[in-house]
Amino acid sequence: YREWWPWLRVFDGHAFASGERWRCVVKPQLPYTLEFLIALDDVDEARSTHARLSGDIEGWAELTLGDDGQGSELRLRSDLSARSGPARWVGTLAPPLAARGHDWVLDNGIRQFRVAAFDA
């Protein structure tokens, strides 16, 4: 993951399974770092997962995998908010900047994954 996602500074996760807890540290293109825990509540490896996040980011996220007729489609739904540290201040004082940082991490994560997975 360090080669694919240099902005993901720490990832401590052992398995993709219900009950697992992953520790993450993310450094977006903003002047702060986010530390959070992802608790995998419900994992169906072939279809979906639901997780709760806590720490600098709190809320939930759900990934679903489906068939789009030509291949696979991965869909992310979430309800997340910054709860502590500089991310909360940025989210409160400059919501567009916080949204841009969030979108940057997701958009670049997907792009970098595609490059690593399909151009290798």
C-alpha positions in Angstrom: 0.0 0.0 0.0 2.9 2.4 0.6 3.8 2.4 -3.1 0.2 2.6 -4.2 -0.9 5.3 -1.7 1.9 7.4 -0.3 -0.6 9.6 1.5 -1.7 6.6 3.6 1.1 6.9 6.2 0.0 4.1 8.5 -2.2 1.0 7.9 -2.4 -1.6 10.6 -5.0 -4.2 9.5 -4.6 -8.0 9.5 -7.7 -9.4 7.7 -10.7 -8.4 5.7 -13.2 -10.0 8.1 -16.1 -9.1 10.4 -14.8 -7.9 13.8 -11.5 -6.7 12.5 -10.2 -3.3 13.5 -7.8 -1.4 11.2 -5.7 1.6 12.3 -5.1 4.3 9.7 -3.1 7.5 9.4 -3.8 9.6 6.3 -2.0 12.8 5.1 -4.1 14.5 2.5 -2.9 17.6 0.5 -3.9 19.8 3.5 -1.9 21.0 6.5 -3.0 18.2 8.8 -3.0 14.4 9.4 -6.0 12.2 10.1 -5.8 9.3 12.5 -8.8 6.9 12.7 -9.9 3.4 13.4 -12.0 1.3 10.9 -14.1 -1.3 12.6 -15.4 -3.9 10.1 -18.9 -4.8 11.3 -20.2 -7.0 8.5 -18.0 -8.5 5.7 -19.2 -10.6 2.8 -16.0 -10.8 0.7 -17.9 -11.3 -2.5 -20.5 -8.6 -2.1 -20.2 -5.9 0.6 -18.8 -4.6 3.8 -20.1 -2.2 6.4 -17.7 -0.4 8.7 -17.7 2.2 11.5 -15.0 4.8 11.7 -13.8 6.6 14.9 -11.1 9.0 15.8 -10.4 12.2 13.8 -13.1 10.9 11.4 -16.3 9.4 12.7 -19.3 7.8 11.0 -19.9 4.8 8.8 -19.0 3.6 5.3 -20.3 0.8 3.1 -18.7 -0.8 0.1 -20.7 -2.9 -2.3 -19.4 -4.9 -5.3 -21.8 -5.7 -8.2 -21.9 -6.6 -11.8 -22.4 -3.7 -14.2 -23.0 -5.8 -17.3 -19.4 -5.3 -18.6 -17.4 -6.1 -15.5 -17.4 -5.2 -11.8 -18.7 -2.1 -10.1 -17.5 -0.9 -6.7 -19.8 1.5 -4.9 -18.9 3.5 -1.8 -21.6 5.1 0.4 -20.6 6.9 3.6 -21.7 9.4 6.3 -18.4 10.7 7.7 -17.4 13.9 9.6 -14.3 15.3 11.1 -14.6 15.1 14.9 -11.3 16.3 16.3 -8.0 18.0 15.6 -7.2 20.3 12.7 -9.6 18.4 10.4 -12.5 19.5 12.5 -11.4 23.2 12.4 -11.0 23.1 8.6 -14.4 21.3 8.3 -16.0 24.0 10.4 -14.2 27.1 9.1 -13.7 26.1 5.4 -16.1 23.2 4.5 -15.3 23.4 0.7 -11.6 22.9 1.6 -12.4 19.9 3.8 -14.6 18.4 1.1 -11.8 19.0 -1.5 -9.3 17.1 0.8 -11.8 14.2 1.2 -12.5 14.0 -2.5 -8.7 14.2 -3.3 -8.0 11.2 -1.1 -10.8 9.1 -2.7 -10.2 10.2 -6.3 -6.4 9.6 -6.0 -6.9 6.4 -4.2 -9.0 5.0 -7.0 -6.7 6.3 -9.7 -3.6 5.0 -8.0 -5.3 1.6 -7.4 -6.2 1.3 -11.1 -2.6 2.1 -12.2 -1.1 -0.4 -9.7 -3.6 -3.1 -10.4 -3.9 -2.9 -14.2 -0.6 -1.5 -15.3 1.5 -3.9 -13.3 
